[in-house]
Structure formats: C-alpha cells, structure tokens
C-alpha cells in the first residue's frame, strides 16, 4: 500500500516499464479530484500503453504468474495452500480478467461471454470459483483478525465449521472443505487454459503461449499437430469416439507433444461420454497402460489427464481420491497428487537418476520379473483412501476388480492385490521393530514368502515414503529398509538362516579383532568377553569399533562418563554412544538430555557389560529430519548428556518450560493415545507400542514411567508421522523375563497413557537400594 503524486506522462512512462504499475492503472478509479485530469490520464494510457503493448502485457502477466507459482511451490495440491497467490488461487482469476480487460476492455465477468472468450457454462464456473475464493478469504481474515492468505492447519478446521462443512462417512468436514478448495483450484486452471486457447486463436499471444511459427499442419494417429501440441479438427471426434480422450494422452506421451488447450476444452464438455463401454475398451486401456507403465516421465501426462478430468472418469476409483486431502501434518499433497508423484519417482529410479540416494532399489528394479505389476501397485496403493475403513484391505478389492480390465493376467492381479494389501508392512516392520530380534525377520518373511515379492515391496515402500513430501525421506529410513531387505533375502533365498546365532557372533568378533589390530591381543579378548551376544547381534561393525575405542579411552582417562558423537551424512543421522556406570533411570535421563538439546531420538539400543557398566547407542536427528550436526549444538548436547548421567540436569522442569513455550499452528491436531502390549512379537521380550501426539519430552515421560515400573528397556524405536509419534520399547522385568499377568499389563497401559498426556508428577526417579539392573536399563 502506498501513494504518490505524478503527472499523467509520468504515470504512463512508469506503466511501460513496470507491469505492476501498468496493472494498477488498468484498475484505476476516480475517487475525487479533477475529472478532466483523470480523463486525460485515460486517453494517454489508452494510446501509449494499451494500443501498443498488448503482447508485452500478456507475456509479463503470465511470467509474473509463473514466478508467483514458483514461490508457492508450483502445485495447487499442497495441503496448506495460499488461497490468494497459490496456483489456482484468487490471483490467477485476477490475472485472466486483467489480461482480457487490457486486450478487450471488458469490465465485468459477463462481458467475457459477449466478447466470445468464455461460454455460459464457463462463465458460471468463473463466478462460482471467484465467489468461493472470496468467501473463504474474507472468512479467513475475520477469523484471524488480520490479513492472512495461507490456509494453515489451525484455521482449516474452524473455517470448515463456519462454512457448514459436516462430517461424512470416510471424510471429515475439514477434509470435505479442503477437497472443495482443491477442486475450485483445478477449475481455475481449466479456465486459464480456455482463455489461453481463445487468445492464441486470435493471435494475441507470442511464443509464451507456445505458438510456433506457421508450418503445414500434419496428423499423428488421427490427431492434428498444431505447433508442438496435439489437438483435434473439431470436438466431434470426442463425441464419435470417446476413447480418443484417453488415447490423445498416450500419443502426447509417445511424441513428447503437449495437449492443445482447445482439445482440453472439448474434453471438458464431453467427459460424461467416458462410460462403461469406454472403460472396458481394449484400445483405451492399452493407451492408458502405455502411459502408466512408462519409465519416460509418466507423471507428466498422468497429471495432464488428471487436470483434464479424464483420469477420474476413466478410473472412477481414482476419481474418488481426486483433490482429497488427509488432515494431518504428515502428508504434504492430496492423495491423487501423491500417487502420481510416486509413479514419477518410480520411473526416475528405473532410469537410474536416483542411484546415489537409492542404490538398492536402482539395482533391483532391473531384475524384476513383474515390472508392470510394480507400476500398477504404486498407482493403486492408496486408491481406497477416504472410504471409512482400512484402505489397504479395500484397495486390495479394487485391485482385483481393476487389474483384469487393464489387461493384467490372473497371477499379475494376485501380486498387485497382495502389494496393495501389504504396502505398509515393510515400513512398519523396519521403523517400529527391532531388526536384531530374529523373530521380527522371520515373521516378516512368513508374510512376504518370495524374493520377487520382497523386491517389489521394497521399491514400492521407498517411492511411497518419498512421495509423501519434502523432508519425509532420509538416509536412516533407507538404511533400516536395506537392513530388513538383506536379512529377509537371506531367509527367503536359502529357506532358513544362512548362519546360526553363534556363527554370527563369532563372525562379528573376528571382524572387530581386525579393526582393533593396534590393540594388544589381551585387551581385545578382554573387551569382547565383557559384552553379551545380544550386543554383537544388534550392532554393526562400525558401531562395535566406535564403542570399543570409547570404552578404552574412558577407562584409561579414569572418567565417569564417556561420550562419542559421529555424524553419518548418508543416513542423515547422528550417532551418540554413552558409556558409564549402570544406574536406575539412566535411559530416561538421557532421553531428557536429548529433548532439552532439541534432538529427536530415532533409535536407541541399551547394553550392559558383564561387569555392570552401561553402554547405550542412540541415533538422533534435528527436528527437521536431518543429521544433528551443528558443532556448537553438539558440544552443548555432550555437556547435557554428562550432566544428565550424574543427575545434575533438572530435565523435567526444563522440558515443561520448553513445551509450554511452543505454540504451533499444528496444535489443532488431536491424536487419541493408544498403548499396545504385545508378547507375541518377540521371543525374549515384551513389545510395548505407544501411539500419541508428538511433543517435546514425550520419550522422556514414557521412559520415566517405565523406569518407575521397574521395567528394563533394551531396545527403543521412535517414528514420527507428522503430529503422531509411535514409540516402541522392547522390555523385560528385572529377572530378564517377559511381562505377564493381565493386572500388571493393565497397570502398564494405564501409567503409559498418563505419560502420553504429560500427567506424571515432576519428581526424581526413586533410588534403588542396592544391586544392578541386568540386561539393560530404563
């Protein structure tokens, strides 16, 4: 906002130099003052700007729009959109109107019909979209009491309530409201293409609209080539042969041409002709599969097909997830956009473009027997979201119905259906279970059953996670998936464990002996004899070496606490090892130290030496999902750990102040806590899974509660899905046994539920009167 005093000549000069000034003068209004001077400005602006700068104004406004889209993420399907400046937002409608007003002097939307730019039904769409966006924008400004254009999570729910969107089966009111928003944003994109087509036909645009130099028109498989775009002679082709609305995208994919806006306009008028006969037409399904299963950027034409409305009509089950958001912090895109993005990532892996990030997937994809099964499974894995039930089970039924129509054999259909049903199995196992526990791997293999399924499931899992949104994937998740794959492959290929537990322990000790060649043999033997078999099984060779050198350094220096920190850039993870005298509540206090330092614990393994020393290995990240690597913060973290070990850190009070100080737009999310106590997942421990709303100090509260119940933790695994945290603990009682007895299990569930809500009293851990905790500590 601002004001300035200028002469008409100055105004016109600036309008020729600055598109923003030009747009402002286009929207000029007489409020008060000299009427003659105002009219002089109008005449000068008309003769010196509008009559000579038509092409330039169009180019500049569209370039301005594209730059704005880039700043907003260039997608209309982000879950916290900017309703003014985002793609498909209010400013895009303004841009269309400004362009047509500059060229044709229209002043009201209805003038667009009189000028032949829009048809009556398109004008209705324009008015409804504008009315909806203005209603939402005004409601948003009144809600927050200031100018705000972004539909953040904390306002979406209240806006949905104010605008009377009610819950329906499978979709909450806020999800219905946001689906309406995304459908309107798509309609704005449709209108943009319509106006572009009209302006191009009238030669009011230059190459910014992809208008190539004139050349003789030719045809490809019945479609005309206009410049570098495919079109039809007239809309009668789509009326006579509706399958052509699918085939044109296959031809565009094959040739690399775009689709002409006129063709898209004709499709929009006749989408209703894509009926059951078209859906079961062999040629139409082949054309669709040619695009879907291509390794050559399939996402481009799948996205075009979706924007045109053809995708949802041809595959009605997909139409149900178009513009459907999931109201949580984990998913960054609508369900349809997530699925298309996942297919694009799959093609990039097949082309070898992600070899550095996904070496195993890149290697395996070229060895698949069932390549098109994989593409179909990626397409269908979330097809049943929003139906009010388990989307994996419902999706399996959709796959069995849809795959034969697409030309898949019965065996391929079975495999796609299995992948859709179990597409979350590998991530849940890798991220929530202890892979050093042999039963975890054996149970996983019992479900997977074949090496081919294992390969397919790994690649599907990778692209599914990566397609969730920026920052969700990291190297640590990749390492966990590779570890699970390698262990499962060993079982599935050989039919049993290739080596027994004793052989694996001996092999790892031999490897460590080679790494510690600079040590006296007596010292090596002494070190290896202090640690139990579970330690050698659960940790890798690098960790064994780092731990050995940490223990030796700490004891030679006579220090009470030894801490070693190393950054693993490939895994986006920081590894922290702590060696000290065993004591009660150690794991809880260390969890508090990490939380106070702002580090997220992703994995923790707890070991006790035969002489009563504690050796704990943690893997941590920064809140943004990257390695915790700032040197200053690392130094502060090490100091916090040392203080926590000797009980000098008042973590409870600090964490409460830290948590109370956080007021986030995500506070609107509610997660109903759930505690699951499972004695079947492991042969040697009780597995406790806690689902709760993520917050500062949650892990500390949970481990403190376990400590007070005298439960010994020897493995902990932490995963976060937006606002939801899933913390899994492998625990035993003080005698090294599983937790049994319904009354005791009920007590555990009750106290952990209280801990999820931060309802533990602020007090120091009860001191043990004597003795040492065995097999790990809480």
C-alpha angles and dihedrals in degrees: 000000000000146000138228138177114235138155120248089254092054091048093052092045091053092045089058090052103039125044092203091057089044091054092047092053090048087058094044119145132189109240103160140327138058109003092194092054090049091052091048089056089051093052093046092047090049096050100036102036117015098041095049106030106053096120093041094050092051091048093047095047093049092046088050089051093049092050089050091051091051091054090050094049099267094256130102090202103069111126096234100044129182102238094198106040103016125103108285092015134129095279091059089058089048091051092054091049093046092051094050092043091052092049102036106018094239115167105182132039090245089061088068089070093047089051091051095242098115133023123229095263090047090051089053089052090049093051094045092048092048092047093049094048093047091047092052093044095050091045090051093051092050091046096054097030095232144057108296125153104179120092097222122184094256093059099038094074095049092044090052089053094047092049092049101246106159132199116268128187107287095004129070121219093256091051090051090050093051092045087056089050093052092047089053090049088053090050090054088055090051091052091050091057091047094053091045090053092051094047092048091051088054092048092240093134137061131207093311084080089049092253103164124203112280114277135162110284117243135180137231119200091336097315122110122235112223109183102312096333137088121237141150131250089243139335092267089086091066090046094051096039111022092178086072087075087069098035094055090067091052090052090048089051092049096047101033091236124140123235116259114242090235091059090049090050091053091049091053090058095052107035088119089070090069094095137151092289092055092045091055095041110122095217093048093050092046090051091050093049091047088062098037096052098040120118089207103091098296091175092072097065095030087058091047089050090051093048090051091053092240095111095059093044094049093045105029092185087061089047088063092063097043109123090359114146128194111226100229140093095249103066114065099186140040114271095255093049091048091054094048091046090051091054089051091052091048090054091049090054090050091050089053095242094127098044094122092052098037109025096158096048091047090053095046099046091068091054098054121122091195104049099152090045087063094051091047092049092051089050093050104035094100098024093118099050115135098027096114098252143066101315091203093058094042090045090055089059091048090052093052090052098043105039097067089051089055091053101260119147122242092258091049090048091052091051094048090048091051092050092050091048093050103028091123096047099090097046092046091050096044097044102035106034137064106254090196088066104090093210090062091060095041093051090049091050091048088060097042098043100177139055091232092056089048092055093047093047093050094053093043090051093050096051092041092056095042092049092057090083146280116321096015096101120063139164093259092061089048091053093050091051092048091049092052092045094051094048093046092047089054090056098040096046097043096033091232140031107303092216132025125239094262092049091051093049092048091048093053092047090051090051091051092049088058091050091050096050089132091064125086110259091240092057092048092051092046092052094048092049092057096064129073126236092255089064094054092047097047102045131062129235097264091052091048091055095045091048093049093052092045092052093047094047093047095049095043090052091047091232123160094219131031121196128183124184126188131171118226103200096184092055094040086232139120117217118213124187124190125192121185145121112305114253138160119276093014095134091049093050091048089051088053091050091053092048093049089051091052095247123139116222109221100172137007132185120189123204135177123203122226089254095055102264123138122232114183125180120197134180114207140179139193116258090262092061097256131115115288094241113140105125094219093049091046090054090049090048093053090050091049090051093051091049092047093053092057090042096248096125116089089209096164096059093040092049092049091052091046093049094045090053094059114092108173135178084234093066088096091075117097122200118189106223119237130188120196121189111196125185094175102062094072134031094214107033145033111250115218118192120192122192114191145137109288116245142150110287098014094126090047092053093048095048090045090054091050090049092054090051089055094242119152116223117203100165133027130181125189127195129172127201104187107289093356122087123197112195119183125192130189104209142175134185121254090274093057095254134125119267110259136171124075094239093053092046090050089052091052091050092048096050094044090050088055090048092054088060094047092247098136111116115250103253139125120264114273110259119242114235096221148329132052132277111247130215095015136323140248 
